[in-house]
């Protein structure tokens, strides 16, 4: 039996993979989860694809409704809220994805929950009832909420007991 270079590289039982186009790769990424336009472009170009081909593919997918920055932003807001993050942290993360102020505001406005209630729930789950916390624990809880991106009104409301 003759050994040829093509046979040496092949793994038995596997077909030779063909090169995927930028559109096919982008669709593959979008079927897993939503991506912002900037994120999708960055991922594809970092994988060695031609920038002009990537831009054209992303524009086509956006035009056809496969990629939508507003839908991505709303999805990210839901995911971060369920993870216990506040509006300031979420706003900053959305800005890193290349979204404009209007898209960010629209996404945050689409959330119909109460930020103060979410902050209070986080404090109760992590530290117990607010009324039972001493001053040092309340400060610790407030620092935790600030790191999570909650505004001062939500932090104040969730770290003060109702009897004060």
DSSP file (Angstrom, degrees, kcal/mol; ACC not computed):
  #  RESIDUE AA STRUCTURE BP1 BP2  ACC     N-H-->O    O-->H-N    N-H-->O    O-->H-N    TCO  KAPPA ALPHA  PHI   PSI    X-CA   Y-CA   Z-CA
    1    1 A X              0   0    0      0, 0.0     2,-0.4     0, 0.0     0, 0.0   0.000 360.0 360.0 360.0 136.2    0.0    0.0    0.0
    2    2 A X        -     0   0    0      1,-0.0     2,-0.6     0, 0.0     0, 0.0  -0.722 360.0-139.5 -92.6 131.5    1.3    3.4   -1.0
    3    3 A X        -     0   0    0     -2,-0.4     2,-0.3     4,-0.0    -1,-0.0  -0.798  23.8-176.5 -90.4 121.2    1.5    6.2    1.6
    4    4 A X    >>  -     0   0    0     -2,-0.6     4,-1.4     1,-0.1     3,-0.7  -0.844  37.4-115.7-112.6 154.3    0.5    9.5    0.1
    5    5 A X  H 3> S+     0   0    0     -2,-0.3     4,-1.2     1,-0.2    -1,-0.1   0.834 115.2  57.2 -57.1 -33.1    0.6   12.9    1.9
    6    6 A X  H 3> S+     0   0    0      1,-0.2     4,-0.7     2,-0.2    -1,-0.2   0.866 106.4  49.1 -67.2 -35.1   -3.2   13.2    1.7
    7    7 A X  H <4 S+     0   0    0     -3,-0.7    -1,-0.2     1,-0.2    -2,-0.2   0.795 104.1  59.7 -74.7 -27.7   -3.7    9.9    3.5
    8    8 A X  H  < S+     0   0    0     -4,-1.4    -1,-0.2     1,-0.2    -2,-0.2   0.861 106.2  46.8 -68.6 -35.0   -1.3   10.8    6.3
    9    9 A X  H  < S+     0   0    0     -4,-1.2    -1,-0.2    -3,-0.1     2,-0.2   0.683  94.0  94.8 -81.5 -18.5   -3.4   13.8    7.4
   10   10 A X     <  -     0   0    0     -4,-0.7     2,-0.5    -3,-0.2     5,-0.1  -0.502  65.6-143.1 -80.7 141.2   -6.7   12.1    7.3
   11   11 A X    >   -     0   0    0     -2,-0.2     3,-2.0     3,-0.1    -2,-0.1  -0.874  36.2-102.2 -96.5 132.1   -8.3   10.6   10.4
   12   12 A X  T 3  S+     0   0    0     -2,-0.5     3,-0.1     1,-0.3    -1,-0.0  -0.277 105.1  17.8 -56.8 134.5  -10.2    7.4    9.6
   13   13 A X  T 3  S+     0   0    0      1,-0.2     2,-0.4    -3,-0.0    -1,-0.3   0.374 101.3 108.4  88.8  -4.7  -13.9    8.0    9.5
   14   14 A X    <   -     0   0    0     -3,-2.0    -1,-0.2     3,-0.0     2,-0.2  -0.873  60.9-136.0-110.7 139.6  -13.8   11.7    9.0
   15   15 A X        -     0   0    0     -2,-0.4     2,-0.4    -3,-0.1    -4,-0.1  -0.524  34.7 -96.2 -83.6 156.7  -14.6   13.7    5.9
   16   16 A X        -     0   0    0     -2,-0.2     2,-0.3     1,-0.1    -1,-0.1  -0.592  43.9-126.9 -70.7 128.4  -12.4   16.5    4.8
   17   17 A X        -     0   0    0     -2,-0.4     2,-0.3     1,-0.0    -1,-0.1  -0.580  17.8-139.4 -81.5 139.1  -13.9   19.7    6.0
   18   18 A X        -     0   0    0     -2,-0.3     2,-0.2     1,-0.1    -1,-0.0  -0.671  29.1 -95.5 -95.4 154.9  -14.6   22.4    3.5
   19   19 A X        -     0   0    0     -2,-0.3     2,-0.2     1,-0.1    -1,-0.1  -0.486  39.8-136.3 -70.0 130.1  -13.9   26.1    4.3
   20   20 A X        -     0   0    0     -2,-0.2    -1,-0.1     1,-0.1     2,-0.1  -0.606  15.9-119.4 -88.2 148.5  -17.0   27.9    5.5
   21   21 A X     >  -     0   0    0     -2,-0.2     4,-2.5     1,-0.1     5,-0.2  -0.316  29.3-104.9 -77.7 168.0  -17.9   31.4    4.2
   22   22 A X  H  > S+     0   0    0      1,-0.2     4,-2.5     2,-0.2     5,-0.2   0.883 122.5  52.3 -61.6 -38.7  -18.2   34.4    6.5
   23   23 A X  H  > S+     0   0    0      2,-0.2     4,-2.6     1,-0.2    -1,-0.2   0.913 109.5  48.5 -64.6 -42.9  -22.0   34.2    6.3
   24   24 A X  H  > S+     0   0    0      2,-0.2     4,-2.1     1,-0.2    -2,-0.2   0.915 113.5  46.7 -64.9 -42.7  -22.0   30.5    7.3
   25   25 A X  H  X S+     0   0    0     -4,-2.5     4,-2.0     2,-0.2    -2,-0.2   0.916 112.4  50.2 -65.2 -42.1  -19.7   31.1   10.2
   26   26 A X  H  X S+     0   0    0     -4,-2.5     4,-2.6     1,-0.2    -2,-0.2   0.917 110.1  50.1 -62.0 -43.8  -21.7   34.1   11.4
   27   27 A X  H  X S+     0   0    0     -4,-2.6     4,-1.9     1,-0.2    -1,-0.2   0.892 107.5  55.1 -61.7 -39.1  -25.0   32.1   11.2
   28   28 A X  H  X S+     0   0    0     -4,-2.1     4,-0.6     1,-0.2    -1,-0.2   0.902 110.9  44.4 -59.7 -41.5  -23.3   29.4   13.2
   29   29 A X  H >X S+     0   0    0     -4,-2.0     4,-1.6     1,-0.2     3,-0.8   0.905 112.6  51.6 -68.5 -41.6  -22.5   31.9   15.9
   30   30 A X  H 3< S+     0   0    0     -4,-2.6    -2,-0.2     1,-0.2    -1,-0.2   0.750 101.9  60.0 -70.9 -23.6  -25.9   33.5   15.8
   31   31 A X  H 3< S+     0   0    0     -4,-1.9    -1,-0.2    -5,-0.2    -2,-0.2   0.751 105.8  49.5 -75.1 -21.3  -27.7   30.1   16.2
   32   32 A X  H << S-     0   0    0     -3,-0.8     2,-0.3    -4,-0.6    -2,-0.2   0.901 130.8 -31.7 -80.5 -43.9  -25.9   29.6   19.5
   33   33 A X  S  < S-     0   0    0     -4,-1.6    -1,-0.3     0, 0.0     2,-0.1  -0.972  74.6 -74.7-165.3 167.3  -26.8   33.0   21.0
   34   34 A X        -     0   0    0     -2,-0.3     2,-0.3    -3,-0.1    33,-0.1  -0.426  45.5-169.2 -69.2 145.9  -27.4   36.6   20.1
   35   35 A X        -     0   0    0     -2,-0.1    33,-0.3    33,-0.1    37,-0.2  -0.983  21.3-119.4-133.4 146.2  -24.3   38.7   19.1
   36   36 A X     >  -     0   0    0     -2,-0.3     4,-2.6    36,-0.1     5,-0.2  -0.421  32.8-110.5 -75.4 162.6  -23.9   42.4   18.6
   37   37 A X  H  > S+     0   0    0      1,-0.2     4,-2.2     2,-0.2     5,-0.2   0.917 119.6  48.3 -59.6 -44.0  -22.7   43.6   15.2
   38   38 A X  H  > S+     0   0    0     59,-0.6     4,-2.5     1,-0.2    -1,-0.2   0.920 112.5  48.0 -63.7 -45.1  -19.4   44.6   16.7
   39   39 A X  H  > S+     0   0    0     58,-0.4     4,-2.5     2,-0.2    -2,-0.2   0.904 111.7  49.4 -63.9 -43.1  -18.9   41.4   18.5
   40   40 A X  H  X S+     0   0    0     -4,-2.6     4,-2.1     2,-0.2    -1,-0.2   0.912 112.3  47.9 -63.9 -43.5  -19.8   39.3   15.5
   41   41 A X  H  X S+     0   0    0     -4,-2.2     4,-2.4    -5,-0.2     5,-0.2   0.916 112.3  49.6 -63.1 -44.1  -17.4   41.2   13.3
   42   42 A X  H  X S+     0   0    0     -4,-2.5     4,-2.1     1,-0.2    -2,-0.2   0.915 110.7  49.4 -62.8 -43.9  -14.6   40.9   15.8
   43   43 A X  H  X S+     0   0    0     -4,-2.5     4,-0.7     1,-0.2    -1,-0.2   0.913 113.5  45.5 -63.1 -43.1  -15.0   37.2   16.2
   44   44 A X  H ><>S+     0   0    0     -4,-2.1     5,-1.5     1,-0.2     3,-0.6   0.913 114.0  46.9 -70.4 -42.0  -15.0   36.5   12.5
   45   45 A X  H ><5S+     0   0    0     -4,-2.4     3,-1.5     1,-0.2    -1,-0.2   0.842 107.0  58.3 -69.9 -30.6  -12.0   38.7   11.7
   46   46 A X  H 3<5S+     0   0    0     -4,-2.1    -1,-0.2     1,-0.3    -2,-0.2   0.712  98.9  61.1 -70.0 -17.3  -10.1   37.2   14.6
   47   47 A X  T <<5S-     0   0    0     -4,-0.7    -1,-0.3    -3,-0.6    -2,-0.2   0.197 127.9 -97.2 -93.1  15.9  -10.5   33.8   13.0
   48   48 A X  T < 5S+     0   0    0     -3,-1.5     2,-0.2     1,-0.3    -3,-0.2   0.622  74.5 145.6  86.2  14.0   -8.6   35.0    9.9
   49   49 A X      < -     0   0    0     -5,-1.5    -1,-0.3     1,-0.1     2,-0.2  -0.551  59.6 -92.8 -85.7 152.8  -11.5   36.0    7.7
   50   50 A X     >  -     0   0    0     -2,-0.2     4,-2.5     1,-0.1     5,-0.2  -0.425  29.3-137.9 -64.6 130.2  -11.3   38.9    5.3
   51   51 A X  H  > S+     0   0    0      1,-0.2     4,-2.7     2,-0.2     5,-0.2   0.872 102.2  50.0 -61.1 -40.2  -12.6   42.1    6.9
   52   52 A X  H  > S+     0   0    0      2,-0.2     4,-2.1     1,-0.2    -1,-0.2   0.905 112.1  47.7 -66.7 -40.3  -14.5   43.2    3.8
   53   53 A X  H  > S+     0   0    0      2,-0.2     4,-2.3     1,-0.2    -2,-0.2   0.891 112.6  49.9 -66.0 -39.3  -16.2   39.8    3.4
   54   54 A X  H  X S+     0   0    0     -4,-2.5     4,-2.8     2,-0.2     5,-0.3   0.934 109.7  50.1 -64.6 -46.8  -17.1   39.8    7.1
   55   55 A X  H  X S+     0   0    0     -4,-2.7     4,-2.2     1,-0.2    -2,-0.2   0.905 112.5  47.5 -59.5 -41.9  -18.6   43.3    6.9
   56   56 A X  H  X S+     0   0    0     -4,-2.1     4,-2.2     2,-0.2    -1,-0.2   0.906 112.9  48.6 -66.0 -41.3  -20.7   42.4    3.9
   57   57 A X  H  X S+     0   0    0     -4,-2.3     4,-2.4     2,-0.2    -2,-0.2   0.920 112.7  47.1 -65.5 -44.2  -21.9   39.1    5.6
   58   58 A X  H  X S+     0   0    0     -4,-2.8     4,-2.3     2,-0.2    -1,-0.2   0.892 111.8  51.1 -66.2 -39.4  -22.8   40.9    8.8
   59   59 A X  H  X S+     0   0    0     -4,-2.2     4,-2.4    -5,-0.3    -1,-0.2   0.907 111.0  48.7 -63.3 -41.7  -24.7   43.6    6.9
   60   60 A X  H  X S+     0   0    0     -4,-2.2     4,-2.2     2,-0.2    -2,-0.2   0.923 112.0  48.2 -64.3 -44.4  -26.6   41.0    5.0
   61   61 A X  H  <>S+     0   0    0     -4,-2.4     5,-2.2     1,-0.2     6,-1.3   0.872 112.2  49.5 -65.6 -36.2  -27.5   39.1    8.1
   62   62 A X  H ><5S+     0   0    0     -4,-2.3     3,-1.0     4,-0.2    -1,-0.2   0.917 110.9  49.8 -67.0 -42.7  -28.6   42.3    9.9
   63   63 A X  H 3<5S+     0   0    0     -4,-2.4    -2,-0.2     1,-0.2    -1,-0.2   0.880 111.7  48.7 -62.6 -38.2  -30.8   43.3    6.8
   64   64 A X  T 3<5S-     0   0    0     -4,-2.2    -1,-0.2    -5,-0.2    -2,-0.2   0.445 118.9-109.6 -84.6  -0.3  -32.4   39.8    6.8
   65   65 A X  T < 5S+     0   0    0     -3,-1.0    -3,-0.2    -4,-0.4    -4,-0.1   0.520  88.9 113.4  89.4   4.9  -33.2   39.9   10.5
   66   66 A X  S   <S+     0   0    0     -5,-2.2     2,-0.5     1,-0.2    -4,-0.2   0.845  81.4  38.3 -77.1 -33.4  -30.7   37.3   11.7
   67   67 A X        +     0   0    0     -6,-1.3     2,-0.4    -9,-0.2    -2,-0.3  -0.976  68.1 167.7-120.7 129.8  -28.6   39.8   13.6
   68   68 A X     >  -     0   0    0     -2,-0.5     4,-2.4   -33,-0.3     5,-0.2  -0.946  26.4-156.4-144.9 119.1  -30.2   42.6   15.5
   69   69 A X  H  > S+     0   0    0     -2,-0.4     4,-2.6     1,-0.2     5,-0.1   0.855  97.6  52.4 -64.2 -35.2  -28.4   44.9   18.0
   70   70 A X  H  > S+     0   0    0      2,-0.2     4,-2.5     1,-0.2    -1,-0.2   0.930 111.0  46.5 -66.6 -44.7  -31.7   45.8   19.8
   71   71 A X  H  > S+     0   0    0      2,-0.2     4,-2.1     1,-0.2    -2,-0.2   0.896 112.9  50.8 -63.4 -40.0  -32.6   42.1   20.2
   72   72 A X  H  X S+     0   0    0     -4,-2.4     4,-2.5     2,-0.2    -2,-0.2   0.933 110.4  49.3 -60.8 -46.4  -29.1   41.4   21.4
   73   73 A X  H  X S+     0   0    0     -4,-2.6     4,-2.4     1,-0.2    -2,-0.2   0.911 111.1  48.5 -62.9 -43.3  -29.2   44.2   24.0
   74   74 A X  H  X S+     0   0    0     -4,-2.5     4,-2.2     1,-0.2    -1,-0.2   0.887 111.8  50.6 -64.2 -38.1  -32.6   43.1   25.3
   75   75 A X  H  X S+     0   0    0     -4,-2.1     4,-2.2    -5,-0.2    -2,-0.2   0.909 110.8  48.3 -64.6 -42.9  -31.3   39.5   25.6
   76   76 A X  H  X S+     0   0    0     -4,-2.5     4,-2.7     2,-0.2     5,-0.2   0.894 109.2  53.4 -66.1 -39.2  -28.2   40.7   27.5
   77   77 A X  H  X S+     0   0    0     -4,-2.4     4,-2.6     2,-0.2     5,-0.2   0.944 110.1  47.4 -60.3 -47.9  -30.3   42.8   29.9
   78   78 A X  H  X S+     0   0    0     -4,-2.2     4,-2.1     1,-0.2    -1,-0.2   0.914 113.3  48.6 -59.5 -43.1  -32.4   39.8   30.7
   79   79 A X  H  X S+     0   0    0     -4,-2.2     4,-0.9     1,-0.2    -1,-0.2   0.912 114.2  44.4 -65.6 -42.6  -29.4   37.6   31.3
   80   80 A X  H  <>S+     0   0    0     -4,-2.7     5,-2.4     2,-0.2     4,-0.2   0.866 111.4  52.7 -73.3 -35.4  -27.6   40.1   33.5
   81   81 A X  H ><5S+     0   0    0     -4,-2.6     3,-1.6    -5,-0.2    -1,-0.2   0.929 109.0  49.9 -63.9 -43.3  -30.7   41.0   35.6
   82   82 A X  H 3<5S+     0   0    0     -4,-2.1    -1,-0.2     1,-0.3    -2,-0.2   0.760 107.6  56.2 -67.2 -21.7  -31.2   37.3   36.2
   83   83 A X  T 3<5S-     0   0    0     -4,-0.9    -1,-0.3    -5,-0.2    -2,-0.2   0.441 124.2-104.5 -86.7  -0.4  -27.5   37.1   37.3
   84   84 A X  T < 5S+     0   0    0     -3,-1.6     2,-0.3     1,-0.3    -3,-0.2   0.769  70.1 144.1  88.0  27.6  -28.1   39.9   39.9
   85   85 A X      < -     0   0    0     -5,-2.4    -1,-0.3    64,-0.1    64,-0.2  -0.739  40.3-129.5-101.8 151.9  -26.5   42.9   38.1
   86   86 A X     >  -     0   0    0     62,-2.9     4,-2.1    -2,-0.3    64,-0.2  -0.332  28.7 -96.6 -95.0 175.6  -27.8   46.5   38.3
   87   87 A X  H  > S+     0   0    0      1,-0.2     4,-2.5     2,-0.2     5,-0.2   0.815 117.7  53.9 -65.0 -34.0  -28.5   49.0   35.6
   88   88 A X  H  > S+     0   0    0     61,-2.2     4,-2.0     2,-0.2    -1,-0.2   0.918 111.5  45.0 -69.2 -41.4  -25.2   50.9   35.7
   89   89 A X  H  > S+     0   0    0     60,-0.5     4,-2.2    59,-0.2    -2,-0.2   0.904 114.8  48.5 -66.6 -41.6  -23.2   47.7   35.2
   90   90 A X  H  X S+     0   0    0     -4,-2.1     4,-2.5     2,-0.2    -2,-0.2   0.910 109.7  52.3 -65.9 -42.1  -25.5   46.5   32.4
   91   91 A X  H  X S+     0   0    0     -4,-2.5     4,-1.8     1,-0.2    -1,-0.2   0.915 110.3  48.6 -59.8 -43.9  -25.3   49.9   30.7
   92   92 A X  H  X S+     0   0    0     -4,-2.0     4,-1.3     1,-0.2    -1,-0.2   0.900 111.3  49.5 -64.5 -41.0  -21.5   49.8   30.8
   93   93 A X  H  X S+     0   0    0     -4,-2.2     4,-0.6     1,-0.2     3,-0.2   0.902 108.8  52.3 -65.9 -40.2  -21.4   46.3   29.4
   94   94 A X  H ><>S+     0   0    0     -4,-2.5     5,-1.2     1,-0.2     3,-0.9   0.877 105.8  55.6 -62.6 -36.6  -23.8   47.2   26.6
   95   95 A X  H ><5S+     0   0    0     -4,-1.8     3,-1.5     1,-0.2    -1,-0.2   0.843 100.0  59.3 -65.6 -32.4  -21.5   50.2   25.7
   96   96 A X  H 3<5S+     0   0    0     -4,-1.3    -1,-0.2     1,-0.3    -2,-0.2   0.703  97.2  62.5 -69.2 -17.2  -18.6   47.8   25.3
   97   97 A X  T <<5S-     0   0    0     -3,-0.9   -59,-0.6    -4,-0.6   -58,-0.4   0.315 120.8-105.9 -90.2   8.3  -20.5   46.0   22.6
   98   98 A X  T < 5 +     0   0    0     -3,-1.5     2,-0.3     1,-0.2    -3,-0.2   0.712  68.0 150.1  80.9  20.1  -20.6   49.0   20.4
   99   99 A X      < -     0   0    0     -5,-1.2    -1,-0.2     1,-0.1     2,-0.1  -0.630  43.7-121.2 -87.4 145.6  -24.2   49.9   20.9
  100  100 A X     >  -     0   0    0     -2,-0.3     4,-2.1     1,-0.1     5,-0.2  -0.324  29.4-101.5 -80.1 168.5  -25.3   53.6   20.8
  101  101 A X  H  > S+     0   0    0      1,-0.2     4,-2.7     2,-0.2     5,-0.2   0.852 120.4  54.9 -59.1 -37.2  -27.0   55.4   23.6
  102  102 A X  H  > S+     0   0    0      2,-0.2     4,-2.5     1,-0.2    -1,-0.2   0.919 108.8  46.5 -65.2 -43.9  -30.5   55.0   22.1
  103  103 A X  H  > S+     0   0    0      2,-0.2     4,-2.2     1,-0.2    -1,-0.2   0.887 113.7  49.7 -65.2 -38.6  -30.2   51.2   21.8
  104  104 A X  H  X S+     0   0    0     -4,-2.1     4,-2.5     2,-0.2     5,-0.2   0.933 111.9  47.4 -65.5 -45.9  -28.9   51.0   25.3
  105  105 A X  H  X S+     0   0    0     -4,-2.7     4,-2.3     1,-0.2    -2,-0.2   0.902 111.8  50.9 -62.6 -41.4  -31.7   53.1   26.7
  106  106 A X  H  X S+     0   0    0     -4,-2.5     4,-1.3     2,-0.2    -1,-0.2   0.915 110.9  48.6 -61.9 -43.4  -34.3   51.1   24.7
  107  107 A X  H  < S+     0   0    0     -4,-2.2     4,-0.5     1,-0.2     3,-0.2   0.916 113.3  45.6 -65.4 -43.7  -32.9   47.8   26.1
  108  108 A X  H >< S+     0   0    0     -4,-2.5     3,-0.9     1,-0.2    -1,-0.2   0.852 111.0  53.8 -69.0 -33.1  -32.9   49.0   29.7
  109  109 A X  H 3< S+     0   0    0     -4,-2.3    -1,-0.2     1,-0.2    -2,-0.2   0.754  97.4  66.2 -70.5 -23.4  -36.4   50.5   29.3
  110  110 A X  T 3< S+     0   0    0     -4,-1.3     2,-0.6    -3,-0.2    -1,-0.2   0.696  82.4  89.7 -71.6 -17.0  -37.6   47.1   28.0
  111  111 A X    <   -     0   0    0     -3,-0.9   -37,-0.0    -4,-0.5   -33,-0.0  -0.714  57.4-173.9 -82.0 123.3  -36.9   45.7   31.5
  112  112 A X        +     0   0    0     -2,-0.6    -1,-0.1     2,-0.1     2,-0.1   0.173  45.2 106.7-106.2  17.9  -40.1   46.1   33.6
  113  113 A X  S    S-     0   0    0      1,-0.0     2,-0.6     2,-0.0    -2,-0.0  -0.244  75.5-102.3 -87.5-179.7  -38.8   45.0   37.0
  114  114 A X     >  -     0   0    0      1,-0.2     4,-2.1    -2,-0.1     5,-0.2  -0.923  20.7-159.9-108.9 113.6  -38.0   47.0   40.0
  115  115 A X  H  > S+     0   0    0     -2,-0.6     4,-2.3     1,-0.2     5,-0.2   0.875  93.1  53.5 -61.5 -38.6  -34.2   47.6   40.5
  116  116 A X  H  > S+     0   0    0      1,-0.2     4,-2.5     2,-0.2    -1,-0.2   0.890 108.6  49.7 -64.9 -38.5  -34.7   48.3   44.2
  117  117 A X  H  > S+     0   0    0      2,-0.2     4,-2.4     1,-0.2    -1,-0.2   0.885 109.8  50.7 -67.1 -38.9  -36.5   45.1   44.8
  118  118 A X  H  X S+     0   0    0     -4,-2.1     4,-2.2     2,-0.2    -2,-0.2   0.920 111.4  48.5 -64.0 -43.0  -33.8   43.1   43.0
  119  119 A X  H  X S+     0   0    0     -4,-2.3     4,-2.2     2,-0.2    -2,-0.2   0.917 111.7  49.2 -63.0 -43.7  -31.2   44.8   45.2
  120  120 A X  H  X S+     0   0    0     -4,-2.5     4,-2.5     1,-0.2    -2,-0.2   0.900 110.1  51.5 -62.9 -40.5  -33.2   44.0   48.3
  121  121 A X  H  X S+     0   0    0     -4,-2.4     4,-2.5     2,-0.2    -1,-0.2   0.903 108.6  51.2 -63.0 -41.7  -33.6   40.4   47.2
  122  122 A X  H  X S+     0   0    0     -4,-2.2     4,-2.2     2,-0.2     5,-0.3   0.916 110.9  48.3 -61.7 -43.1  -29.8   40.1   46.7
  123  123 A X  H  X>S+     0   0    0     -4,-2.2     4,-3.2     2,-0.2     5,-0.7   0.930 112.3  48.8 -63.7 -45.2  -29.1   41.5   50.1
  124  124 A X  H  X5S+     0   0    0     -4,-2.5     4,-1.3     1,-0.2    -2,-0.2   0.912 113.7  46.0 -61.6 -42.9  -31.6   39.1   51.8
  125  125 A X  H  <5S+     0   0    0     -4,-2.5    -1,-0.2    -5,-0.2    -2,-0.2   0.875 122.6  35.1 -68.8 -35.9  -30.2   36.0   49.9
  126  126 A X  H  <5S+     0   0    0     -4,-2.2    -2,-0.2    -5,-0.2    -3,-0.2   0.856 135.9  15.9 -88.2 -36.4  -26.6   36.9   50.7
  127  127 A X  H  <5S-     0   0    0     -4,-3.2    -3,-0.2     1,-0.3    -2,-0.2   0.513  99.0-122.4-118.8  -8.4  -26.7   38.4   54.1
  128  128 A X     << -     0   0    0     -4,-1.3    -1,-0.3    -5,-0.7    -2,-0.1  -0.463  66.6  -3.9  92.7-170.1  -30.1   37.5   55.6
  129  129 A X    >   -     0   0    0     -2,-0.1     3,-1.0     1,-0.1     4,-0.3  -0.299  62.7-134.7 -60.2 137.1  -32.8   39.9   56.9
  130  130 A X  G >  S+     0   0    0      1,-0.3     3,-1.6     2,-0.2    31,-0.2   0.859 102.8  61.8 -61.7 -37.1  -31.8   43.5   56.8
  131  131 A X  G 3  S+     0   0    0      1,-0.3    -1,-0.3    29,-0.1    30,-0.1   0.779 101.9  53.0 -62.1 -26.2  -33.1   44.2   60.2
  132  132 A X  G <  S+     0   0    0     -3,-1.0     2,-0.3     2,-0.0    -1,-0.3   0.505  88.5 102.5 -87.6  -4.2  -30.7   41.7   61.7
  133  133 A X    <   -     0   0    0     -3,-1.6     2,-0.1    -4,-0.3    28,-0.1  -0.593  62.8-141.7 -84.5 138.8  -27.6   43.3   60.1
  134  134 A X     >  -     0   0    0     -2,-0.3     4,-2.2     1,-0.1     5,-0.2  -0.355  37.6 -91.0 -85.5 177.7  -25.2   45.4   62.1
  135  135 A X  H  > S+     0   0    0      1,-0.2     4,-2.2     2,-0.2     5,-0.2   0.876 125.3  51.2 -60.4 -41.5  -23.6   48.5   60.6
  136  136 A X  H  > S+     0   0    0      1,-0.2     4,-2.1     2,-0.2    -1,-0.2   0.895 111.1  48.0 -64.9 -39.9  -20.5   46.7   59.3
  137  137 A X  H  > S+     0   0    0      2,-0.2     4,-2.5     1,-0.2    -1,-0.2   0.869 110.0  52.8 -68.9 -35.6  -22.6   44.1   57.5
  138  138 A X  H  X S+     0   0    0     -4,-2.2     4,-2.5     2,-0.2    -2,-0.2   0.903 109.5  48.7 -65.2 -40.2  -24.8   46.8   56.0
  139  139 A X  H  X S+     0   0    0     -4,-2.2     4,-2.7     2,-0.2    -2,-0.2   0.909 111.2  50.3 -64.6 -40.4  -21.7   48.6   54.6
  140  140 A X  H  X S+     0   0    0     -4,-2.1     4,-2.1     2,-0.2    -2,-0.2   0.909 111.5  48.1 -62.6 -42.3  -20.5   45.3   53.2
  141  141 A X  H  X S+     0   0    0     -4,-2.5     4,-2.2     2,-0.2    -2,-0.2   0.896 111.2  50.8 -64.8 -40.7  -23.9   44.7   51.6
  142  142 A X  H  X S+     0   0    0     -4,-2.5     4,-2.3     2,-0.2    -2,-0.2   0.921 109.9  49.5 -64.1 -44.0  -23.9   48.3   50.2
  143  143 A X  H  X S+     0   0    0     -4,-2.7     4,-2.4     1,-0.2    -1,-0.2   0.905 109.6  52.8 -60.2 -41.3  -20.4   47.8   48.7
  144  144 A X  H  X S+     0   0    0     -4,-2.1     4,-1.5     1,-0.2    -2,-0.2   0.926 110.5  46.5 -59.2 -46.6  -21.5   44.5   47.2
  145  145 A X  H  X>S+     0   0    0     -4,-2.2     5,-2.2     1,-0.2     4,-0.5   0.871 110.4  52.5 -67.1 -36.7  -24.5   46.2   45.5
  146  146 A X  H ><5S+     0   0    0     -4,-2.3     3,-1.2     1,-0.2    -1,-0.2   0.918 108.6  50.2 -65.4 -42.4  -22.4   49.1   44.2
  147  147 A X  H 3<5S+     0   0    0     -4,-2.4    -1,-0.2     1,-0.3    -2,-0.2   0.826 107.2  56.1 -63.2 -30.5  -19.9   46.6   42.6
  148  148 A X  H 3<5S-     0   0    0     -4,-1.5   -62,-2.9    -5,-0.2    -1,-0.3   0.571 124.2-104.6 -79.4  -9.0  -22.9   44.9   41.0
  149  149 A X  T <<5 +     0   0    0     -3,-1.2   -61,-2.2    -4,-0.5   -60,-0.5   0.728  66.6 148.0  98.0  23.4  -24.0   48.2   39.4
  150  150 A X      < -     0   0    0     -5,-2.2    -1,-0.3   -64,-0.2   -64,-0.1  -0.668  46.4-114.8 -90.8 148.9  -26.9   49.4   41.5
  151  151 A X     >  -     0   0    0     -2,-0.3     4,-2.2     1,-0.1     3,-0.2  -0.268  30.2-102.3 -77.4 167.9  -27.6   53.1   41.9
  152  152 A X  H  > S+     0   0    0      1,-0.2     4,-2.9     2,-0.2     5,-0.2   0.834 118.9  55.5 -63.5 -34.7  -27.4   54.8   45.3
  153  153 A X  H  > S+     0   0    0      2,-0.2     4,-2.3     1,-0.2    -1,-0.2   0.918 110.6  45.2 -65.4 -41.8  -31.1   55.0   45.8
  154  154 A X  H  > S+     0   0    0      2,-0.2     4,-1.9    -3,-0.2    -2,-0.2   0.895 114.4  49.3 -66.5 -39.8  -31.5   51.2   45.4
  155  155 A X  H  X S+     0   0    0     -4,-2.2     4,-1.3     2,-0.2    -2,-0.2   0.940 112.7  46.7 -65.3 -47.2  -28.5   50.6   47.6
  156  156 A X  H  X S+     0   0    0     -4,-2.9     4,-0.6     1,-0.2     3,-0.4   0.929 113.6  48.7 -60.3 -46.5  -29.8   52.9   50.3
  157  157 A X  H  < S+     0   0    0     -4,-2.3     3,-0.3     1,-0.2    -1,-0.2   0.834 113.8  45.4 -64.6 -33.8  -33.3   51.4   50.2
  158  158 A X  H  < S+     0   0    0     -4,-1.9    -1,-0.2     1,-0.2    -2,-0.2   0.627 112.8  48.4 -89.6 -12.2  -32.1   47.8   50.3
  159  159 A X  H  < S+     0   0    0     -4,-1.3     2,-0.4    -3,-0.4    -1,-0.2   0.374  96.4  81.1-108.0   4.6  -29.6   48.2   53.2
  160  160 A X  S  < S-     0   0    0     -4,-0.6   -29,-0.1    -3,-0.3   -30,-0.1  -0.902  78.4-125.9-108.5 139.1  -31.8   50.1   55.6
  161  161 A X    >   -     0   0    0     -2,-0.4     3,-1.0   -31,-0.2    -2,-0.1  -0.427  19.5-118.7 -79.7 159.4  -34.3   48.3   57.7
  162  162 A X  T 3  S+     0   0    0      1,-0.2    -1,-0.1     2,-0.1    -2,-0.0   0.709 109.0  59.9 -70.0 -21.1  -38.0   49.2   57.7
  163  163 A X  T 3         0   0    0      1,-0.2    -1,-0.2     0, 0.0    -2,-0.0   0.566 360.0 360.0 -87.3  -8.3  -38.0   50.1   61.4
  164  164 A X    <         0   0    0     -3,-1.0    -1,-0.2     0, 0.0    -2,-0.1   0.501 360.0 360.0 -73.8 360.0  -35.3   52.9   61.2
